[in-house]
Amino acid sequence: MITPPFLNMGDHVCLVSPAGAIGSDLVKKAEEYLLSWGLHVSIGTNATNKVGRFSGNAEQRLSDLQLAFDDPECKAIFCTRGGYGAVHLIDKIDLNNFRKNPKWLIGYSDITLLHSLLQKEGYTSVHGGMAKMLAGQMNSLSDGANPEPATYLHDILWGNYPSYHIDEHRLNRLGEVSGILTGGNLSILYSLRGTPYDYIPAGGILFIEDTGEQPYVIDRIMHNLKLGGILKSLSALIVGQFTNFEEDNSFGKTVYEIIADAVSEYSYPVCFNFPSGHVQRNLPLISGGLVKIAIIESGVRLSYV
C-alpha cells in the first residue's frame, strides 16, 4: 500500500461533502478547527448545499470531490459527513491525477465506499471522524466532545502513528497477528459485494461497524461473508461499535454473539467492542495500513507496523 505524504504546518486541505447534506455551521466550525492545526482550508463549492437528503446532485458532489482529488496542492480531503450518496460517484471518479499526487482521505460510514476504492487502487486512507467531530473540538466542553479521536487523527496525519489499548471483552478470541487492515461500515461492505470495488483481501484484518441495522440484517450480512469465503480467509477480525438498534430477544443472540457465531469455526483472533464507529469515541484507523493486534486476557493492543 502507498501511504500519502504526511501533513506539515501550512499545508492545504479540502472539506467536501460527497454524500449527505450537512449544516453550514458544522462545516464552518470544522474549518476553524483545521485552521487551528496550522492548515490552509478550502471548502467545496457544494459542501453545504442541500438537494433532498444530499449535499447537491450527483454531478455537483462529484465535481467537488474530483477537484480535490485533482488539486496537486491539496494534501488531505476531509469528508464532512456520510449518510448516503457516495455510491453515485464511485464509478465516475478519475484517479489519474491522484496517483501523481496522493493525498489522505478521511471519513467513515458511507465514506467506506471511497476507502474501498482507494485500497483497491493500493492507497491508504483514514477511517475517522468528520465535520461533527472536528466541530465539536471548538466547543468541546458544551458539546461533551471527546478530544481523543481528534488528537489521534492529527497524530496519524502528521506521521505519529498511535497505539491503542482496549479493554477486554468476554467474546474476544485471543491471539496475536499482523496484517493489512481494511473494512469499515458493514452494510456498505455488503453493498459492494460482487462489484469491482469489493475489497476485503485474503490474509487481512477486517474491521466492521454499523448503525441502525437490525440483528437479522447483521446475521444475513455475516452469512453472506461466510458463504462467500471472506470470513474464512481473514487473519483477524475487529468488531467495532454497533449503534442505534434494539437487540432482538426472539433471535436468541445479541448482535455481538451473532458475529461471534459466524466466525466460530475459524481460529484467528477476534476483538469485540473496539471504540470506532458511530460513537463519540471514534478512534481513527488507517485503512490499508499494516497493523499488529495482540488480544490477551487483560485487553487488546493495536499498533502500526
C-alpha positions in Angstrom: 0.0 0.0 0.0 1.2 3.5 -0.8 0.9 6.0 2.1 0.3 9.6 1.1 2.7 12.2 2.3 2.2 13.3 5.9 1.0 16.8 6.6 3.0 19.9 7.7 2.1 23.3 9.0 0.8 25.4 6.2 -0.4 22.6 4.0 -3.6 22.9 2.0 -6.6 20.6 2.8 -10.1 20.4 1.4 -13.5 19.9 3.0 -16.0 18.2 0.7 -19.5 16.6 1.0 -19.7 13.6 -1.3 -22.9 12.2 0.3 -25.4 13.6 2.7 -26.3 17.2 3.4 -24.8 18.9 6.4 -25.4 22.2 8.1 -23.1 25.1 7.3 -22.4 25.8 11.0 -20.7 22.4 11.4 -18.6 22.8 8.3 -17.6 26.3 9.4 -16.5 25.0 12.9 -14.7 22.1 11.3 -12.8 24.6 9.1 -11.9 26.6 12.2 -10.6 23.6 13.9 -8.4 22.6 11.0 -7.1 26.2 10.8 -6.1 25.7 14.4 -3.8 22.9 13.2 -2.0 25.5 11.1 -3.6 24.3 7.8 -5.0 26.2 4.9 -8.6 25.1 4.3 -10.8 25.3 1.2 -14.4 24.2 1.3 -16.1 22.6 -1.7 -18.5 24.8 -3.6 -21.4 22.5 -2.9 -20.2 21.3 0.6 -23.2 23.0 2.3 -25.8 22.6 -0.4 -28.9 20.6 0.1 -30.8 18.7 -2.6 -33.2 16.5 -0.9 -31.1 14.4 1.5 -27.9 15.1 -0.4 -25.4 17.9 -0.4 -26.1 18.6 -4.1 -26.9 16.4 -7.0 -24.5 13.7 -8.1 -22.8 16.0 -10.6 -22.2 18.7 -8.0 -20.9 16.3 -5.4 -18.6 14.6 -7.9 -17.3 18.0 -9.1 -16.2 19.0 -5.6 -14.6 15.6 -4.9 -12.9 15.4 -8.3 -11.4 18.9 -7.9 -10.0 17.9 -4.5 -8.5 14.6 -5.9 -7.0 16.6 -8.8 -5.6 19.5 -6.9 -1.8 19.0 -6.5 -1.7 21.4 -3.6 -4.4 19.6 -1.6 -2.7 17.2 0.9 -5.8 15.8 2.6 -9.5 15.5 1.8 -11.8 15.7 4.9 -15.3 14.4 4.1 -17.9 16.4 6.1 -20.3 13.5 6.7 -21.6 10.1 5.5 -25.3 9.4 5.3 -25.9 8.1 1.8 -24.7 9.1 -1.7 -21.1 8.2 -2.3 -22.3 5.2 -4.4 -23.5 7.6 -7.0 -19.9 8.8 -7.5 -17.6 5.8 -7.1 -17.6 4.6 -10.7 -17.1 8.1 -12.1 -14.1 9.2 -10.0 -10.9 9.7 -12.1 -7.8 8.9 -10.0 -5.1 9.7 -12.7 -4.1 13.0 -11.0 -4.4 11.4 -7.5 -1.9 8.8 -8.5 0.6 11.6 -9.3 -0.1 13.4 -6.0 -1.6 11.0 -3.5 -3.4 12.6 -0.5 -5.2 11.5 2.6 -8.9 10.9 2.6 -10.7 11.0 5.9 -14.2 9.8 6.8 -16.3 6.8 7.8 -19.8 5.4 7.4 -20.9 5.9 3.8 -17.3 7.0 3.0 -16.3 3.3 3.4 -17.1 3.3 -0.4 -14.3 5.7 -1.1 -11.9 3.8 1.3 -12.6 0.6 -0.6 -11.9 2.4 -3.9 -8.6 3.7 -2.7 -7.5 0.4 -1.1 -8.4 -1.4 -4.3 -6.0 1.1 -6.1 -3.3 0.5 -3.5 -3.5 3.6 -1.3 -4.1 4.0 2.5 -6.7 6.4 3.9 -8.2 7.1 7.3 -11.4 5.7 8.7 -12.1 8.5 11.2 -14.3 11.4 12.4 -15.7 14.0 10.1 -17.1 17.6 10.4 -19.2 16.9 13.5 -16.2 15.5 15.4 -13.9 18.3 14.3 -16.5 21.0 15.0 -17.0 19.6 18.5 -13.5 20.4 19.4 -14.2 24.1 19.0 -16.6 23.9 22.0 -15.8 20.6 23.5 -17.0 21.5 27.0 -20.5 22.3 25.9 -20.9 19.5 23.4 -19.2 16.9 25.6 -16.9 16.0 22.7 -14.1 13.6 23.3 -10.8 15.1 22.3 -9.1 11.8 22.0 -10.2 10.9 18.4 -9.2 14.4 17.1 -5.8 14.2 18.8 -5.1 10.7 17.3 -6.3 11.9 13.8 -3.8 14.8 14.0 -1.1 12.4 15.0 -1.8 10.0 12.2 -1.8 12.7 9.5 1.5 14.1 10.9 3.1 10.6 10.8 3.0 9.9 14.5 1.0 6.6 14.5 -0.7 5.8 17.8 -1.1 2.6 19.7 -4.5 1.7 21.1 -5.1 -0.2 24.3 -8.6 -1.5 24.6 -10.4 -3.3 27.5 -11.1 -7.0 27.4 -14.4 -8.4 26.2 -16.0 -11.7 27.1 -16.3 -12.7 23.4 -12.7 -11.9 22.5 -10.7 -14.7 21.0 -7.0 -14.5 22.0 -4.1 -14.3 19.7 -1.5 -12.0 18.0 -1.2 -11.3 14.3 -0.1 -8.7 11.8 -1.9 -7.8 8.5 -3.4 -5.2 6.3 -6.4 -3.5 7.9 -9.4 -2.9 5.7 -13.2 -2.6 6.2 -15.5 0.0 7.7 -19.3 0.1 7.7 -20.6 -3.4 7.4 -23.7 -2.6 5.3 -21.5 -0.6 2.8 -19.1 -3.5 2.5 -22.1 -5.8 1.9 -23.4 -3.4 -0.8 -20.1 -3.7 -2.7 -20.1 -7.5 -2.9 -19.9 -8.6 -6.5 -18.8 -5.1 -7.7 -15.3 -4.1 -8.9 -14.9 -2.2 -5.6 -15.4 -5.2 -3.3 -12.1 -5.2 -1.4 -11.6 -7.5 1.6 -8.2 -9.1 0.9 -7.4 -12.7 1.9 -5.0 -12.8 4.9 -6.0 -9.3 6.0 -7.5 -7.9 9.2 -11.1 -6.9 8.8 -12.7 -4.1 10.8 -16.5 -3.8 10.9 -19.0 -1.3 12.5 -22.6 -0.3 11.7 -25.6 1.8 12.8 -29.3 1.4 12.5 -29.3 -2.2 11.3 -31.4 -4.8 12.9 -29.9 -8.0 14.2 -31.3 -10.2 11.5 -29.8 -7.9 8.9 -26.3 -8.3 10.6 -26.9 -12.0 10.6 -27.7 -12.0 6.9 -24.6 -10.0 6.0 -22.3 -12.2 8.2 -23.7 -15.3 6.5 -23.0 -13.7 3.1 -19.4 -13.1 4.0 -19.1 -16.6 5.4 -20.7 -18.3 2.3 -18.6 -16.1 0.0 -15.4 -17.3 1.7 -14.5 -13.9 3.1 -14.6 -14.8 6.8 -12.6 -18.0 6.3 -9.7 -16.1 4.6 -9.1 -13.5 7.3 -6.2 -13.3 9.7 -8.2 -11.4 12.4 -11.5 -9.6 12.9 -12.0 -6.4 14.7 -15.6 -5.7 15.7 -16.4 -2.0 16.4 -19.5 -0.3 17.6 -23.0 -1.3 16.5 -25.4 1.5 17.4 -29.0 2.8 17.0 -30.8 -0.5 17.1 -32.6 -2.7 19.5 -31.4 -6.2 20.4 -34.0 -8.8 19.2 -34.6 -11.2 22.1 -36.6 -13.6 19.9 -33.4 -14.1 17.9 -31.7 -15.7 20.8 -28.4 -13.9 20.4 -27.1 -10.4 20.7 -25.5 -8.8 17.7 -22.0 -9.4 19.0 -23.0 -13.1 19.6 -24.3 -13.3 16.0 -20.9 -12.1 14.8 -19.0 -14.4 17.1 -21.1 -17.4 15.9 -20.4 -16.5 12.3 -16.6 -16.9 12.9 -16.7 -19.6 15.5 -15.2 -22.3 13.3 -12.1 -20.2 12.5 -9.1 -19.9 14.8 -7.9 -16.4 14.2 -8.0 -13.6 16.9 -11.2 -11.6 17.2 -11.6 -8.3 19.1 -15.1 -7.0 20.2 -16.2 -3.6 21.3 -13.4 -1.7 19.6 -14.1 2.1 20.1 -14.7 3.0 16.5 -17.9 3.7 14.6 -20.9 5.9 15.1 -19.9 7.0 18.6 -18.1 10.0 20.2 -15.0 7.9 20.9 -14.5 7.1 17.3 -10.8 6.2 17.2 -9.3 6.7 13.7 -7.9 3.7 11.9 -5.6 3.6 8.9 -7.5 1.7 6.2 -4.9 -0.2 4.2 -2.3 0.2 6.9 -0.2 -2.7 8.2 -1.2 -3.3 11.8 -0.4 -5.6 14.6 -3.1 -6.7 17.0 -2.5 -8.6 20.2 -5.5 -9.9 22.1 -4.8 -11.2 25.6 -7.0 -11.9 28.6 -6.4 -8.5 30.1 -7.2 -6.5 26.9 -6.2 -5.6 23.4 -3.3 -3.6 21.9 -3.4 -2.4 18.3 -0.3 -0.8 16.8 1.1 0.0 13.4 4.0 -1.9 11.9 
